[in-house]
Every structure is written in C-alpha cells, then in structure tokens.
Amino acid sequence: MFQLFGLLAQYERALTRERVIVGLDAVKRRGRIGGRPRVIDEEKMEAILDDLKSGDSKASICRNFGIKHATLYDAFNRRSSSF
C-alpha cells in the first residue's frame, strides 16, 4: 500500500517538474527574464559615472540617487565583470 502511494508521489513530482520546465521555456521564448529588476540600469549607471568623473563622492551619489552603498558597489562589480 505504501509503495503505491510512493509511486503516485513520484509520478506527480515528475509531472510537476515537466510543467515547470515547459512554463520556463515559454517565458524565455517571450523574452522575459525572471528575478527582481535592477535598481541601477545602464542609463542610471552612465549618470553615476559622469557624477564620479565630475568629482562627486560616492556617498553623495548614493544620496542623490536614493540607493545604498552596497547597491552602488554591486553595480560597479557587475559592470567591471562584464568587460
């Protein structure tokens, strides 16, 4: 009896996994990317870099853009690793 329930659970798990994979593939085909949107996009990053070049401090840039220091440094790391 327990073996039957185990088999049914495995079968249901396989079906669920298959539906998830099909759904993720459909989302990718539509061009959507999962996850949270980035706080600093490319346009904002260019403005931040312009401010840095003009001599603004990182703290003042964070205040002006309403972002945390860690977010700014993460954006710098992402940008440097993309080159």
NORJOJO-V50225 format. One record per residue. N is the residue number from 0. PSI is psi in whole degrees, -180 to 180 (NA if undefined). D_FIRST is the distance of its C-alpha to the first C-alpha in Angstrom with 2 decimals. Layout:
N:PSI:D_FIRST  N:PSI:D_FIRST
//
This chain:
0:-46:0.00  1:-33:3.80  2:-37:5.37  3:-44:5.24  4:-37:6.66  5:-43:8.79  6:-42:10.07  7:-39:10.95  8:-42:12.67  9:-42:14.56  10:-45:15.63  11:-39:16.88  12:-41:18.66  13:-42:20.34  14:-42:21.51  15:-45:22.88  16:-42:24.67  17:-42:26.18  18:-39:27.48  19:-45:29.03  20:-44:30.79  21:-42:32.13  22:-43:33.38  23:-39:35.12  24:-40:36.76  25:-40:38.05  26:-42:39.51  27:-40:41.24  28:-32:42.72  29:-5:44.20  30:10:45.84  31:147:44.17  32:137:43.41  33:170:40.88  34:175:41.79  35:141:44.53  36:149:48.01  37:142:50.62  38:-39:53.22  39:105:55.94  40:-178:56.25  41:-40:58.85  42:-45:61.56  43:-37:61.18  44:-40:61.10  45:-41:64.39  46:-39:65.96  47:-44:64.78  48:-37:66.27  49:-42:69.51  50:-40:69.69  51:-41:69.15  52:-30:71.91  53:-2:74.23  54:4:73.81  55:147:71.36  56:161:69.27  57:-34:65.50  58:-42:65.35  59:-34:67.52  60:-42:65.49  61:-41:62.31  62:-45:64.10  63:-38:65.52  64:-7:62.24  65:40:60.13  66:162:57.79  67:159:56.82  68:-42:58.24  69:-37:54.85  70:-42:54.34  71:-46:57.75  72:-36:57.14  73:-41:53.74  74:-40:55.58  75:-45:58.22  76:-41:55.66  77:-42:53.85  78:-41:57.22  79:-30:58.43  80:-15:55.26  81:-9:55.54  82:NA:58.86
//
